[in-house]
Structure formats: C-alpha cells, structure tokens
C-alpha cells in the first residue's frame, strides 16, 4: 500500500508547505497514541537540528504529544544518533528528531524512533498514517491526564561521553590535526568538543548556525570548503557531517574525498582482523559500488544489499546478525554502539585505525579502486514515468548493454520528486551513455505525461 506521509527517512518536505504546524501536531497525537502501551506514564524525547522551522515544529509536536497524555523531554539541537541513544537510555516510549538531514533550511522533517532506539518499521508507519487520517478528537486525554513538557540539560555531555567510549581506553588522538565541518547543523557543539577532549587539534567550519545556513555550501553534500581548509591547514584529515550528523564524509590529507563505501571497507577490514565482526560480511544498499563488493570478497566477506535507506540496512543487520552496515552516502551503522548512522562515531572508528597503523589517511582509506559509477537525477511532477513502455524499454536496453559485469539501479527518491538513475561497470564511457539514454527516455516520458 502506497504511503501518503512517510518516505524513506520519516516525513519530509517544505516547512509551512508540507510540514505545517497542523501536521506536526497531528503526528504527535497519532504517534503518541500508537506508542501508548501499558499503564505507565508515557514519555517522548524530542531533538532537532538548527534550522529556523524547528521551533515551530517542536512546539506543535509538544502540543500533540501532551494532548494525548505523553510527557515530553526536550533535548534541543542535537544529532540524530544522540536522539536514538537517549530514547533508549532515558527509557522513553518514543524518540523524535526534527530534521531534514542534508537538505537546506527551507525543508524540515520528522524522524521517529521506537523504544528500542530503532527507526519504525513500514507496518508501524502505516499504523500512524491511518491515525493521521482519522478523527482523533475522541481519543484526546482528559484534563487531568494531559502530559507535561520540560527541557533536559547536559544531553550534549551524555552524547560526547557515549561517543568517546566507543574507542579503546588507551587510544588518544594526540598529534592529529583535524578539520571538522559541522554543516552548521545539529553537531556544532558536540562533535568539536568530543574530538578536542580526545586530544586532537581541531579546526572547525560550519559551526555557526543561524537558522538559515544549515548545509549551505558546507557539510557532507558540499565538501569544497572542507577540501580547501584541509589543504590550507595542512591537516591530517577532514571530517564532514551533514545537518543532523547521521552521515559522514572524509577528506584525506591530499584533499581527496572518501565516501561511505571506502569508510565501511576500512572498518570491515579492521574489525575482521580484531575478530569483531559478528558475521563475515557487512550490509550495504543497492547504491554501494561494485568495487567494494569485489574487495570484500577478496577478504572472504560477503555483502548483502538492501533497498536505499539506513533503516532497511539496520533491519537486515538485526534479522541476520551483522554488526556493520551502511550506505555509500556516509550513513554507517555500527550496531555494537548505535541503531542508526552516526557520523561522529564512524569517524572515530576510522581515526582509531589511522592512529593504530600510523599511516596517512590517504593510504589507510583508499583500499579499493571503485568502478565507474554514474548517478543522475530526473525531476518530475505528477505520476512517476517509470511505468511507461518507452522508459521500460530503455531500461531493458541499458541492462543488456552493461551485461553481467555492470549494474543498473533506477528508483524514485523517497524524499523528493526525482527519479535516480545509477549505473556502474568497468567501461566509463559505456556507463555514462547508458545513464544518459535512460534519463532522456524518462524526460520524454515526463514531457508526454505533462502534455496529456
């Protein structure tokens, strides 16, 4: 059944367009009712990133939750993984992160975590969607049963200590020069403090949020300033988080970018040596590079793939017993520590390998040669054009041209109205041609649909 509100990572859209106070209030009521189980006093924790609309959505959700009898603990601006961790640590029935992740300030979103600190299953999201389209007026709490709300202090300190404990006790970052890009987002306080307390010399950019500049020309989706700063400061490494700090991108000392695939390869190899892999392999999505799969196979490790979305990666990990997984975009899930992507913790695991091997980041992190991989987006309005016969024919022809040595992935985005076309193989020119031909077929399909 198609979902009306939830995408691949919660509910997301333009603030005061899709994400209105009315919707936020209703989500608070619906989610609050869905998670009221038992006779105890129910509680929810709410965190947010730094975008301006967070205030509006936060207070609307407080009204929604308290109106159905849930107590609310407000965490303020804090990373998504911290919200997940605190949901379980504080024995909350539900966790909420108000964020549109790597999007710019105009957008916002609502991510929900269950009491196990995991993102909700499709079934739970569907249950909440049914409630959202229902009349909940008769299910509101009586006057004496309304919830209370209060702000919680020292949440940053709790998260910093949690992140630091993921490293061996005797490991220090002394001697490392690190440029940290906080994307003017949720980790602007916690991440620099954590790295400094571990002994690193830290140079920060993107650490002055003003409500409007989150992810604007900074962060993991815009690493140009980080690359420049790493070279300028002659730093050992650059670390770029996104707006809610659940993903990370690395820049080596030469200014070269290192994506989530390379990061997972380093962690997988290190954990294999240490006997820390719960199973001989890691879990990725259909977007991870075929070069990573071949490299892991050379280590005797498998690489099952899921659909795009870190919650699907985690579901597979939990079901099959893996403890490392993630996405090429930089969502890396280390389930020994967290139930969601954690940019800071992932970076710390990499830094541990760098310190132990005493080698430059460029050598530590370039462990396989990625195959040529081209990803292009085609924006559309109205119904998806993927069902048309010309588009299907173009896709079939592309698959035939790539053959068994390549891969083709076409999927609609879960967060915006675009079709993502990705292909990879050993021949860059062939891969690029396949993607261009399919994108053109989709554009024609969109134009035809618009004209009808």
Secondary structure, DSSP 8 states (H G I E B T S, - for coil): ---SS-BTTBEEEEBTTTB-HHHHHHHHHHHHHHT--SSS--EEEEEE-S-TTHHHHHHHHHHHHHHTT-EEEEEEE--HHHHHHHHHHTT-SEEEEE--TTS-TTEEEEEEEETTS-B--HHHHHHHHHHHTS--GGGS--GGG---EEE-S-HHHHHHHHHHTTS-TT---TT-EEEEE-TTSTTTTHHHHHHHHTT-EEEEES----SS-TTSS-STT-THHHHHHHHHHT-SEEEEE-TTSS-EEEEETTS-EE-HHHHHHHHHHHHHHHT--SSSB-BEETTS-HHHHHHHHHTT-B--EE-SSHHHHHHHHHHHT--EEE-TTS-EEETTT-SS--HHHHHHHHHHHHHHHT--HHHHH--S---EEEEEEEE--SS-GGGSHHHHHHHHHHHHHHGGG-EEEEEE-SSSSEEEEEEEES-HHHHHHHHHHHHHHHHHHHHHHHH-
